[in-house]
Amino acid sequence: MTRTLLLAALFASSSSIAFASDVTKVTHGVVVTPDSGTAKRVRVLAYGDDSFRVTAVPGTDLAAAPESLMVIAEASGDPAISEGGGFVTLKLPKATARIRLSDGRVTFLDASGREVLAEEARAAFQPVTVENQSFAIVSQQFNRGTDEGLYGLGQHQNRQMDYNGEDVELAQHNIDIAIPFLVSTKNYGLLWDNNGISRFGNPTPYGLVGADSLKVASNGKPGWTAQYYLGDRLAVTRQEAVIDYRYIKDQAKWPAAAKADTVAATGGQNTAGNAVQKQRVVWTGSVTPDKTGTHKFKLYSSSYVKVFADGKQVLNRWRQNWNPWFHNFDLPMTAGKPVDIRIEWEPNAGYIGLLHNDPLPQADRHSVWMTSDVARAIDYYYIGGSDLDDVIAGYRDLTGASSMMPQWAYGFWQSRQRYTTQEELLGVVREYRKRRLPIDNIVQDWFYWPEDQWGSHAFDPERFPDPVGMVDEVHALDARIMISVWPKFYPNTKNAQELRAKGLLYEGNLTAGEKDWVGKGYPNTIYDSYSPEARAIYYRQMREQLVDKGFDAWWMDATEPDIHSNLSLDQRAERMGPTAIGLPGAALFNSYPLVHGEGVAQGLRETKPDVRPFILTRAGFAGTQRTSSALWSGDIVSRWDDLRDQISAGINVSLSGVPNWTHDIGGFALEDRYTNQEPEHLAEWRELNLRWFQFGAFSPLFRSHGETPKREIYEIAADDPAMYAAMADYSKLRYRLMPYIYTVAADSALRDGTIMRGLVMDFPQDRKVWDIDDQYMFGPSLLVAPVTEFKARSRSVYLPTDSGWYDFATGAYYTGGSSITAPAPYERMPLFVRAGSIIPTGPEIQHVREQPDGPIVLHVYTGADGRFDWYEDDGTSMQYASGGFTRVPLVWDDKAGILTIGDRVGSYEGMPAERAISVRFYGRDKAVAADFSENGAKQVVYDGKAVTITR
């Protein structure tokens, strides 16, 4: 019998039948036993109209692939299945998958039949043993030699935008968020379903320079010449094979004669009370490759560091010492030709390591390549779509819709590291109200508990004598309050003891004897969030101590989890277990924030079923958007480079399907020159904060936070009237724009939209935007171009093609498709409005619900047809989920010059029956700045029935 007849007989059967070297039909898909190749079974299942799951295993047991934590959808759809030409084809209404029978390779086609994603030859499954369990290193390459643009993969802090040609490690860290989902300009998404450490790009892990393919020599000897200075005195010179002080365990390698008390260790004085000695290390070496091409380097570092290649500076960065991370740089190198490398470092109890990877052949360098170190199967999802918004919608179909956030979450948040008393916190809210500076949220950061009671969720009675009264006063001042909650416990607390008695605390950190940085230092660990019982206990403890006191939002810090700072990835993984799932920490490494967030979100929804929860979490994973969680970019530093890095980080985390994201305005950690408010650096400190504040006002969430000095507007700008006025203006502008912002935010939950939009989302045909990493769309209408250089008073802005653009500040019109030099005076950053935009704005208010029936001004930017579906609800309840909201379609007919305010759709409790609406038109014929005042010449009282207004 031929294969075709066998296949026909199989499909005619109501049961699942398998036969050697052939095809088995299963519900919603097929299983192929390839004739050859590394996978013995390849299963392809349909998910809806345009998505597929592919699972490939080295043996015959497809159950080896663990149940997904990120995907909550079930296989669905009834693909048309056919066979011919050595392939089995599964055709859905909007996508097609083809499996080659000879080797099981899978190819995907879009709705038009165009091939968009194709597997290359599947790599071997490399066996590994982790904690006495058998796993494999898995790797799958696609689209070798591609020129497509690739985005997403979570949040990364090295200014990568288009990932085509880049390497990205996916491993949770304080400032790095691992989401194994990417989107392509070919209008597909790839969700790599692995919970462990993974890599995009080069499948080979980076190695220490000198211990890899690069030969290092100096002074006629192998290795680096390392010179250790104490002050101006050269204390030690020695040869070192590698530069490696990356982790706590590596500090033992430090030469004894170069040890000294440091600022980090002593607070500026040594044990004798004298000024500390400044340390400096200089490494020099001649580095010779054996391959020609672009060599990729990563410097893992903290404190001050500079890198020079053949005398040219290629890196100059600073990072706080307890939070080192990577900075990338590339060097073109020729085989056999040495490059002189010099690294200058001021350690101050810091960390450093220089790593490298060889060039790849160009076709491999420009491919889609995913690798995971701990797996039992290759398991991924192809998501089709008509554009990138459609692809992100498909991702959320698989992993969960983005949660609807309360409206107040989009107002201004004031925070500080940290308010030490309740009176200090209340004083900030009172001062904002007194000065009529808008604010919606105040934040109580960590350490409100007694010093030795981390994890108790209890308040220190001396500093916070009446937490309920504190919350009540914040509410009386028409604001909300968020409080910090960690997964961390001191074992002496009652909460820890309850969890530990049930085996629900990780013991590794306690066994290692690690202590944290608080006071004298205390043993600590985290709980096993993979246990449903542990999640329930954790939330119940949190509810009894905090939720029932009336707090509004939950700052879930250190959710990577940060068990202990400056451990290696292997050490972190070892201490994340054993887990209730039965898998070692290495197999679950990136997923902790997802399951932890799900437990808290579920508890909050059950406790207050008619209130939308709000969680801010430092780490996330695929599916985090369903857990009522926003992300923030961690403990970043106050430097211009880091301000710039936040832009691409935020864009790509948004392209990863998580729309609610924020950052510490001004940066969290400061150099001494800023902390000490040194006069010669004060102007730069203030300008950095002002520029960051301008960017923050056009970020999904608008939140100021950081270490000393104080970050409140009236504190940081106390002696700078121009800075104060500019910050006040941007805060007020944010609130004026609230009808627009809240609509865009609601669309992220109800229409699978994205707030912070990479330019490639709206202008994919304009290749010039693919790699722009410092501009973005804020909703559909506003193009934001933050200023990220000190003393810059203009900047180059690219205005995408196929659109006209208006300067928001002046009303000047520009044709798209070229770069302009945009004015950027101290008090404002460049902001442009797309022609055809309709932007609803509201009155000047002090909090988002101050005037729910306030007048609305519609700003119509002519030059193209436009539409905007203005959204409203009560701002906090769950009634929206059962239709308790309104939409008002706003439609601009550019040729006719008519704006139609359509019939109001829907209603909600408390909805204003009537609304004063006026319109302001902007045209290319006359430059007019945005005016928020009501326009009596173009005004109606809108009662929910359609009305038209002519320009």
Order of alpha helices (4+ residues) and beta strands (2+ residues): alpha-beta-beta-beta-beta-beta-beta-beta-beta-beta-beta-beta-beta-beta-beta-beta-beta-beta-beta-beta-beta-beta-beta-alpha-beta-beta-beta-beta-beta-beta-beta-alpha-beta-beta-alpha-beta-alpha-beta-alpha-beta-beta-alpha-alpha-beta-alpha-beta-alpha-alpha-alpha-beta-beta-alpha-beta-alpha-alpha-beta-alpha-alpha-alpha-beta-alpha-beta-beta-beta-beta-beta-beta-beta-beta-beta-beta-beta-beta-beta-beta-beta
